[in-house]
């Protein structure tokens, strides 16, 4: 249809806008109508269908027209519709309506939002207003519209989000935080940022100023597991006990079967039960006392059979240990860590002080006390008549040999190791017969080291006692080597002076046989050869040994060489000084040239190193940029992959949870339906039996009442008699006739509003028409 046509046919439920070009005012024409356009008018657009809002729908109109109390559109003096500029109007289901000039559809026809059960809309006020419940809302206020229901939008309100209820199952709780100061659903006053738990089973819909932080699962406690908990701030726990910040305690099955940590406590860990058998014990460090506080530095011994949980702050020393079971040939060396109590001292008869050592011998079972330390376990050492050990007393330091019988070290003794020269160790390791196996062509060492704590016995013995004439003793085979320290070194009283005199005499003899210049040039060689002498190959020996006491001189140092003649001494000093000066100058010049050469080389190396370092830095920078790009790509790829995997896993878990929930709900509904059916059947049976019994009782009651009535009526009639009844029946009408005659009435009709009047028999029903004597007529 052309808008320039002079005749415009407007169908039903359509409209057009017509602009009067003289007044520049647009108006609305509504169909059905055949509109004839005037010359000064212009149709702005072809006929347009009116806005239709179906039931349970709405639309939003901007710049709506103003209306009066009768919902009529207001016009100004020029005939133009008044608009509420920059305002909105939400229009619900109504008759089709047109848009007046200036009105616009801001939001098309939209279904009303349905709020399902256990969900709510969080709303916020944009303007101050008063809602349907006479509640005043201020701009910025937030509240909930809870389902089930249909939300009717308002222009003063905006929907922030849809909130779903959180399902709380058994042994679960949700952790909430207050977004604003106010009261929660339980009516408890909360401050901003405060956190609390809600553990009531069912669906919980958080309030407008509440947010769900997390779902807290309960820890299931058994007789083998306990929960280690720490307080984050002062509060009162589930048992009603006041807890302070940082306090730690255990929650066991004796307290509750399932524990949900509150917002004021954190779970440190799960503590497993410690179980001891009858042959075990343990030592607890820093045990908790009767007041619930750890006793730092203390120890506690616990012996089985027993099961317990370690309290916070407690720990086991060396884990779980077995009870010491000693045989007759075993013993324990013990040491006291602290002084025993007077009661225990009186019982044992010995007062133990810290550091005391003693020994317990078997057979017995022993569990060490907290004040006792087990140093070591001693076992008896069996010895044959040709076997022995070296024993040292740790108190006196005395060493002795124990030979030929079984021996157990006591608390003050230890095995002592005897050191022997290497050649003696080699001889002992050969294990040959001293008479038959003197050749070493076919033999060799077996490689097993000698036990140095064992006494050296056998066919060959090393005698370190100076009483023996030689170091090596070939038989008898039972000569033991006593542990006495060799004293041959101190057999000469003034061995230092004798050694100095012998060395000085050798030096004087050697120096007197050479010239001064030769001695000055080769003093070290001459003196060393004089002191140490020469061997068979005319080489200087490495040391000088004195046969009397085996004293060994390994080196000789020359401190100074001075001539006896004064002139020779002066000349020698001058020549030495001149030589030193010449040598110093030459060395200084050489050092200067060497320093300059090294400086030039260092400068060249420095420049080359700078260039090399710059090239290396650029190469490293290039590699860094490449690695950063590679790392960024790997990171983005990994993040995307992890996000996709997490979303897929979450979707799978949600699907499985939904399936399981649907199965459980169906099973629950079936059980509820069966239970309801059984209940109704039983109720109907009880009701039917009750009605039957009630009807039977009612029948019996009516039968007895009818019998009583008939019997009473019969007895009454018999007592009155037939003549008396006749007289009573005749006395009523006669008395009425006489009363009306005395009043001067001839005819009377008496009735009430509830009894209809039969006009056909009115004459017969009048009192005057009753059968009787003539005056009644």
HELIX and SHEET records of a PDB file:
HELIX    1   1 UNK A  342  UNK A  348  1                                   7    
HELIX    2   2 UNK A  422  UNK A  430  1                                   9    
HELIX    3   3 UNK A  488  UNK A  490  5                                   3    
HELIX    4   4 UNK A  495  UNK A  512  1                                  18    
HELIX    5   5 UNK A  516  UNK A  521  1                                   6    
HELIX    6   6 UNK A  523  UNK A  532  1                                  10    
HELIX    7   7 UNK A  566  UNK A  720  1                                 155    
HELIX    8   8 UNK A  722  UNK A  743  1                                  22    
HELIX    9   9 UNK A  759  UNK A  761  5                                   3    
HELIX   10  10 UNK A  762  UNK A  765  1                                   4    
HELIX   11  11 UNK A  767  UNK A  769  5                                   3    
HELIX   12  12 UNK A  774  UNK A  776  5                                   3    
SHEET    1   A 2 UNK A   7  UNK A  10  0                                        
SHEET    2   A 2 UNK A  33  UNK A  36 -1                                        
SHEET    1   B 3 UNK A  25  UNK A  30  0                                        
SHEET    2   B 3 UNK A  14  UNK A  20 -1                                        
SHEET    3   B 3 UNK A  41  UNK A  43 -1                                        
SHEET    1   C 3 UNK A  25  UNK A  30  0                                        
SHEET    2   C 3 UNK A  14  UNK A  20 -1                                        
SHEET    3   C 3 UNK A  48  UNK A  49 -1                                        
SHEET    1   D 2 UNK A  51  UNK A  53  0                                        
SHEET    2   D 2 UNK A  94  UNK A  97 -1                                        
SHEET    1   E 3 UNK A  88  UNK A  91  0                                        
SHEET    2   E 3 UNK A  57  UNK A  62 -1                                        
SHEET    3   E 3 UNK A 104  UNK A 111 -1                                        
SHEET    1   F 2 UNK A 113  UNK A 115  0                                        
SHEET    2   F 2 UNK A 149  UNK A 151 -1                                        
SHEET    1   G 3 UNK A 142  UNK A 146  0                                        
SHEET    2   G 3 UNK A 119  UNK A 125 -1                                        
SHEET    3   G 3 UNK A 157  UNK A 164 -1                                        
SHEET    1   H 2 UNK A 129  UNK A 130  0                                        
SHEET    2   H 2 UNK A 136  UNK A 137 -1                                        
SHEET    1   I 2 UNK A 166  UNK A 168  0                                        
SHEET    2   I 2 UNK A 202  UNK A 204 -1                                        
SHEET    1   J 3 UNK A 195  UNK A 198  0                                        
SHEET    2   J 3 UNK A 172  UNK A 178 -1                                        
SHEET    3   J 3 UNK A 210  UNK A 217 -1                                        
SHEET    1   K 2 UNK A 182  UNK A 183  0                                        
SHEET    2   K 2 UNK A 189  UNK A 190 -1                                        
SHEET    1   L 2 UNK A 219  UNK A 220  0                                        
SHEET    2   L 2 UNK A 258  UNK A 259 -1                                        
SHEET    1   M 3 UNK A 248  UNK A 251  0                                        
SHEET    2   M 3 UNK A 225  UNK A 231 -1                                        
SHEET    3   M 3 UNK A 265  UNK A 272 -1                                        
SHEET    1   N 2 UNK A 235  UNK A 236  0                                        
SHEET    2   N 2 UNK A 242  UNK A 243 -1                                        
SHEET    1   O 2 UNK A 274  UNK A 276  0                                        
SHEET    2   O 2 UNK A 306  UNK A 308 -1                                        
SHEET    1   P 3 UNK A 299  UNK A 303  0                                        
SHEET    2   P 3 UNK A 280  UNK A 285 -1                                        
SHEET    3   P 3 UNK A 315  UNK A 322 -1                                        
SHEET    1   Q 2 UNK A 324  UNK A 326  0                                        
SHEET    2   Q 2 UNK A 364  UNK A 366 -1                                        
SHEET    1   R 3 UNK A 357  UNK A 361  0                                        
SHEET    2   R 3 UNK A 330  UNK A 336 -1                                        
SHEET    3   R 3 UNK A 372  UNK A 379 -1                                        
SHEET    1   S 3 UNK A 399  UNK A 403  0                                        
SHEET    2   S 3 UNK A 388  UNK A 393 -1                                        
SHEET    3   S 3 UNK A 413  UNK A 415 -1                                        
SHEET    1   T 2 UNK A 460  UNK A 462  0                                        
SHEET    2   T 2 UNK A 472  UNK A 474 -1                                        
SHEET    1   U 2 UNK A 544  UNK A 546  0                                        
SHEET    2   U 2 UNK A 551  UNK A 553 -1                                        
END                                                                             
